[in-house]
Amino acid sequence: MAGMDSLCMESVLVELQEVLPGSRVTKVYQPAAAELIFKLWNRGRTWRLLLSCEPGRSRLHLVEGTYPNPPVPPRFCQLLRARLRVLTGLRPIPGERIVTFTFAGGDNSTYQLQAELTGRSANLVLVDEQGLVVDALKRIPADNGRLPVMPGEHYHAPEPLTGQLLDQVNPGQLPEFDASSFEQWLLGGVKPMSRLLAKDLALLVKSGKSPSQALADFLERRRNWDTGISIMNVAGKPQLLPFGLKALEAQELATFTSPSAGAEVYFGEYVSSKDQFGPAGELRSLVKKTLNKLTRRMKRILLDQQNLEQAEGVRQQGELLLSQLHRVQPGEKSVTVDNYYMDPPQPISIQLDPCLTPQENAERLFCSYKKSKRSRQHIERRLVETEQEILWLEGISLALAEAQGADEFLSIRNELAEQGLLKGKKVNRVQRGSKGVAGVRETVSPGGFRICWGVNNRANDHVTKNLCHADDLWFHAHEMPGCHLVLKRGNHREVPEQDQLFAAALAAGYSRGKNDGMVMVMVTEGRWVSKPKGAKPGLVTVRQFKTLRVIPKRDQKDNGTKE
């Protein structure tokens, strides 16, 4: 992955040129080593422009929400803060992934920030009015014939790509091409161009269209482009596309009217994932880190609970000490008294504070007992809350593994943001289409019963609260994270055992035990399932149930089907 391709960058720049020129620079910060964010004020609102030189993710676009701001700004960030005051304009080099941002400085001088977003060699270079490098995000000394990018040196732009500008190509004058040579010509002789678009046009030629007609049709689409952008599943990989594909098979995952919004979701949620449609690694890391934190908290609460169980013994020690004060000598660190609570009485040693009188030591024990009693309710409440949070996050972890598209993934991301784990992140809203809540799956049992289940917490809530009626059968893997699955009874009072076992196997297949040999699954009627007031998404109370022991099964339409 080389970052944002030139066609996507072109679409983002159309948006930037409409809203950014004339912006006042209110802040510059550097959330990561190869990323800068400019906080700009224009047209009565704040805009945040991200410039990223990260290998594999080089790009530029507007972003929402807040990002980490290191307490001490790095060298290049400090320089930009000191020099830049107003963004007066931005100019892309046609066909290249290079943009010149022009700024007015505080000393009445003019600066150019050269954003060379060219894949692995991406860099940001600040240039003064004399064309000299003030500084760069990545300083490059002269080495092996490369021109230096160092303070005080003359700035040299990267060598331009070969090829003719797309707007200047005359489709009627193309030479004869077969599909393969046409694709190679597009990649090497035309700019801007992407590998995916070149492949799509070449497939049109392979299917019988002439190269001239295939290119002319695309140029017409480009002229009529409405500035939208989409994330598409192409050959099992998410792709960011400003234009539709005509020959390659593609599934639309999400559509955005703002190219920047699409780019933020794509690079934030798809590019950094290691598996198909998996979320960004930062979300997996966040869930894992939070689960570890909750596990440590649970251990502390259980330790406090154990201490509570010893509170009654503390009260008894206070009463024993008070009844046998004559045995205590001033300055002693402990005293042995008779424990009358045992039959027959046994000697017991009580620890003392040598700085206190015998009566004060007894009072100290009674105070400790009263404090423990007062904390019991607090400890029990924290124990329940922590248990619920752990169950909820385990459901999130399972949902991340099951997510299969933008709607399902963004539903999880939004849930984390709503619950406060993604602080400062804005909740994204995407079109739901005819499927309703993202993450609800359906199939039919062997006996013809409709079965619905969820693959994330929000979908599980929808299945249980909206799709499950009192007489329907409700399934869930016993004592482990998993889907809420409903078998719709309809007008049938009895559901054959074959259909119940089928539904239970699916519930096991969409649980944490999906790779186990056998899984215990709860089954009950919908009337016995309820959602407590204030409970986190995906958490319910089941008042009575029976269990079925089944082999996990996945729906055949899903990737990774397990029979």
ChimeraX attribute file (.defattr): number of C-alpha atoms within 10 A of each C-alpha:
attribute: neighborCount
match mode: 1-to-1
recipient: residues
	/A:1	11
	/A:2	16
	/A:3	22
	/A:4	23
	/A:5	22
	/A:6	21
	/A:7	21
	/A:8	23
	/A:9	26
	/A:10	21
	/A:11	22
	/A:12	25
	/A:13	19
	/A:14	12
	/A:15	16
	/A:16	20
	/A:17	13
	/A:18	8
	/A:19	12
	/A:20	22
	/A:21	18
	/A:22	16
	/A:23	21
	/A:24	20
	/A:25	21
	/A:26	15
	/A:27	16
	/A:28	22
	/A:29	24
	/A:30	24
	/A:31	17
	/A:32	16
	/A:33	12
	/A:34	18
	/A:35	20
	/A:36	22
	/A:37	25
	/A:38	22
	/A:39	18
	/A:40	22
	/A:41	19
	/A:42	15
	/A:43	10
	/A:44	6
	/A:45	8
	/A:46	15
	/A:47	22
	/A:48	20
	/A:49	20
	/A:50	22
	/A:51	22
	/A:52	26
	/A:53	28
	/A:54	20
	/A:55	17
	/A:56	18
	/A:57	21
	/A:58	26
	/A:59	30
	/A:60	28
	/A:61	24
	/A:62	23
	/A:63	19
	/A:64	18
	/A:65	10
	/A:66	13
	/A:67	15
	/A:68	10
	/A:69	13
	/A:70	11
	/A:71	7
	/A:72	10
	/A:73	15
	/A:74	15
	/A:75	12
	/A:76	20
	/A:77	20
	/A:78	14
	/A:79	16
	/A:80	19
	/A:81	16
	/A:82	12
	/A:83	17
	/A:84	24
	/A:85	22
	/A:86	21
	/A:87	23
	/A:88	15
	/A:89	17
	/A:90	18
	/A:91	13
	/A:92	17
	/A:93	10
	/A:94	16
	/A:95	22
	/A:96	22
	/A:97	26
	/A:98	23
	/A:99	21
	/A:100	19
	/A:101	18
	/A:102	21
	/A:103	24
	/A:104	20
	/A:105	17
	/A:106	12
	/A:107	9
	/A:108	8
	/A:109	12
	/A:110	19
	/A:111	23
	/A:112	23
	/A:113	22
	/A:114	22
	/A:115	22
	/A:116	23
	/A:117	29
	/A:118	22
	/A:119	20
	/A:120	15
	/A:121	14
	/A:122	25
	/A:123	25
	/A:124	25
	/A:125	25
	/A:126	25
	/A:127	23
	/A:128	18
	/A:129	10
	/A:130	10
	/A:131	15
	/A:132	18
	/A:133	22
	/A:134	21
	/A:135	22
	/A:136	21
	/A:137	20
	/A:138	17
	/A:139	14
	/A:140	14
	/A:141	11
	/A:142	11
	/A:143	8
	/A:144	6
	/A:145	6
	/A:146	9
	/A:147	16
	/A:148	16
	/A:149	24
	/A:150	19
	/A:151	17
	/A:152	13
	/A:153	15
	/A:154	17
	/A:155	21
	/A:156	12
	/A:157	12
	/A:158	12
	/A:159	6
	/A:160	12
	/A:161	14
	/A:162	12
	/A:163	15
	/A:164	15
	/A:165	15
	/A:166	17
	/A:167	14
	/A:168	9
	/A:169	16
	/A:170	12
	/A:171	15
	/A:172	11
	/A:173	8
	/A:174	13
	/A:175	9
	/A:176	10
	/A:177	16
	/A:178	12
	/A:179	21
	/A:180	14
	/A:181	12
	/A:182	23
	/A:183	23
	/A:184	16
	/A:185	14
	/A:186	23
	/A:187	20
	/A:188	14
	/A:189	18
	/A:190	21
	/A:191	22
	/A:192	23
	/A:193	20
	/A:194	18
	/A:195	12
	/A:196	16
	/A:197	22
	/A:198	20
	/A:199	21
	/A:200	20
	/A:201	27
	/A:202	27
	/A:203	20
	/A:204	19
	/A:205	23
	/A:206	16
	/A:207	11
	/A:208	10
	/A:209	15
	/A:210	19
	/A:211	24
	/A:212	17
	/A:213	15
	/A:214	19
	/A:215	24
	/A:216	16
	/A:217	13
	/A:218	17
	/A:219	17
	/A:220	10
	/A:221	13
	/A:222	14
	/A:223	9
	/A:224	9
	/A:225	13
	/A:226	12
	/A:227	17
	/A:228	18
	/A:229	25
	/A:230	23
	/A:231	25
	/A:232	24
	/A:233	20
	/A:234	16
	/A:235	11
	/A:236	12
	/A:237	14
	/A:238	22
	/A:239	20
	/A:240	25
	/A:241	23
	/A:242	24
	/A:243	19
	/A:244	16
	/A:245	17
	/A:246	14
	/A:247	16
	/A:248	17
	/A:249	11
	/A:250	18
	/A:251	14
	/A:252	15
	/A:253	19
	/A:254	22
	/A:255	20
	/A:256	19
	/A:257	12
	/A:258	17
	/A:259	27
	/A:260	26
	/A:261	19
	/A:262	24
	/A:263	26
	/A:264	18
	/A:265	20
	/A:266	22
	/A:267	20
	/A:268	17
	/A:269	21
	/A:270	25
	/A:271	23
	/A:272	16
	/A:273	17
	/A:274	11
	/A:275	13
	/A:276	16
	/A:277	24
	/A:278	22
	/A:279	27
	/A:280	22
	/A:281	15
	/A:282	13
	/A:283	22
	/A:284	17
	/A:285	11
	/A:286	14
	/A:287	18
	/A:288	15
	/A:289	12
	/A:290	16
	/A:291	19
	/A:292	13
	/A:293	12
	/A:294	17
	/A:295	15
	/A:296	11
	/A:297	15
	/A:298	19
	/A:299	12
	/A:300	13
	/A:301	17
	/A:302	14
	/A:303	11
	/A:304	16
	/A:305	18
	/A:306	11
	/A:307	12
	/A:308	19
	/A:309	13
	/A:310	12
	/A:311	20
	/A:312	14
	/A:313	13
	/A:314	22
	/A:315	19
	/A:316	17
	/A:317	21
	/A:318	21
	/A:319	16
	/A:320	19
	/A:321	26
	/A:322	16
	/A:323	13
	/A:324	14
	/A:325	16
	/A:326	9
	/A:327	12
	/A:328	18
	/A:329	13
	/A:330	12
	/A:331	13
	/A:332	15
	/A:333	14
	/A:334	14
	/A:335	16
	/A:336	14
	/A:337	20
	/A:338	16
	/A:339	18
	/A:340	13
	/A:341	10
	/A:342	9
	/A:343	7
	/A:344	8
	/A:345	11
	/A:346	11
	/A:347	11
	/A:348	13
	/A:349	12
	/A:350	16
	/A:351	13
	/A:352	21
	/A:353	15
	/A:354	14
	/A:355	12
	/A:356	15
	/A:357	17
	/A:358	23
	/A:359	13
	/A:360	14
	/A:361	21
	/A:362	22
	/A:363	17
	/A:364	16
	/A:365	22
	/A:366	19
	/A:367	15
	/A:368	14
	/A:369	20
	/A:370	14
	/A:371	13
	/A:372	21
	/A:373	15
	/A:374	10
	/A:375	14
	/A:376	15
	/A:377	11
	/A:378	10
	/A:379	17
	/A:380	15
	/A:381	12
	/A:382	15
	/A:383	19
	/A:384	11
	/A:385	15
	/A:386	17
	/A:387	14
	/A:388	15
	/A:389	18
	/A:390	18
	/A:391	19
	/A:392	19
	/A:393	22
	/A:394	19
	/A:395	24
	/A:396	26
	/A:397	20
	/A:398	19
	/A:399	27
	/A:400	23
	/A:401	18
	/A:402	21
	/A:403	22
	/A:404	20
	/A:405	23
	/A:406	27
	/A:407	21
	/A:408	24
	/A:409	25
	/A:410	21
	/A:411	24
	/A:412	25
	/A:413	23
	/A:414	18
	/A:415	20
	/A:416	20
	/A:417	17
	/A:418	14
	/A:419	11
	/A:420	11
	/A:421	16
	/A:422	16
	/A:423	13
	/A:424	13
	/A:425	18
	/A:426	15
	/A:427	17
	/A:428	14
	/A:429	12
	/A:430	15
	/A:431	13
	/A:432	12
	/A:433	9
	/A:434	6
	/A:435	9
	/A:436	11
	/A:437	19
	/A:438	26
	/A:439	25
	/A:440	21
	/A:441	17
	/A:442	12
	/A:443	17
	/A:444	16
	/A:445	15
	/A:446	13
	/A:447	13
	/A:448	10
	/A:449	18
	/A:450	16
	/A:451	21
	/A:452	23
	/A:453	30
	/A:454	28
	/A:455	27
	/A:456	30
	/A:457	26
	/A:458	22
	/A:459	26
	/A:460	28
	/A:461	22
	/A:462	21
	/A:463	24
	/A:464	23
	/A:465	15
	/A:466	9
	/A:467	17
	/A:468	23
	/A:469	20
	/A:470	13
	/A:471	18
	/A:472	20
	/A:473	22
	/A:474	32
	/A:475	30
	/A:476	27
	/A:477	30
	/A:478	20
	/A:479	10
	/A:480	17
	/A:481	24
	/A:482	30
	/A:483	31
	/A:484	29
	/A:485	31
	/A:486	30
	/A:487	29
	/A:488	22
	/A:489	18
	/A:490	11
	/A:491	7
	/A:492	11
	/A:493	9
	/A:494	7
	/A:495	15
	/A:496	11
	/A:497	10
	/A:498	12
	/A:499	18
	/A:500	21
	/A:501	18
	/A:502	21
	/A:503	33
	/A:504	30
	/A:505	27
	/A:506	27
	/A:507	33
	/A:508	34
	/A:509	26
	/A:510	27
	/A:511	26
	/A:512	19
	/A:513	20
	/A:514	21
	/A:515	15
	/A:516	12
	/A:517	9
	/A:518	14
	/A:519	25
	/A:520	22
	/A:521	27
	/A:522	21
	/A:523	25
	/A:524	21
	/A:525	19
	/A:526	22
	/A:527	16
	/A:528	15
	/A:529	20
	/A:530	14
	/A:531	16
	/A:532	10
	/A:533	7
	/A:534	7
	/A:535	14
	/A:536	20
	/A:537	20
	/A:538	25
	/A:539	21
	/A:540	18
	/A:541	11
	/A:542	17
	/A:543	10
	/A:544	12
	/A:545	14
	/A:546	11
	/A:547	16
	/A:548	16
	/A:549	16
	/A:550	20
	/A:551	20
	/A:552	27
	/A:553	20
	/A:554	18
	/A:555	18
	/A:556	11
	/A:557	8
	/A:558	11
	/A:559	11
	/A:560	9
	/A:561	11
	/A:562	13
	/A:563	10
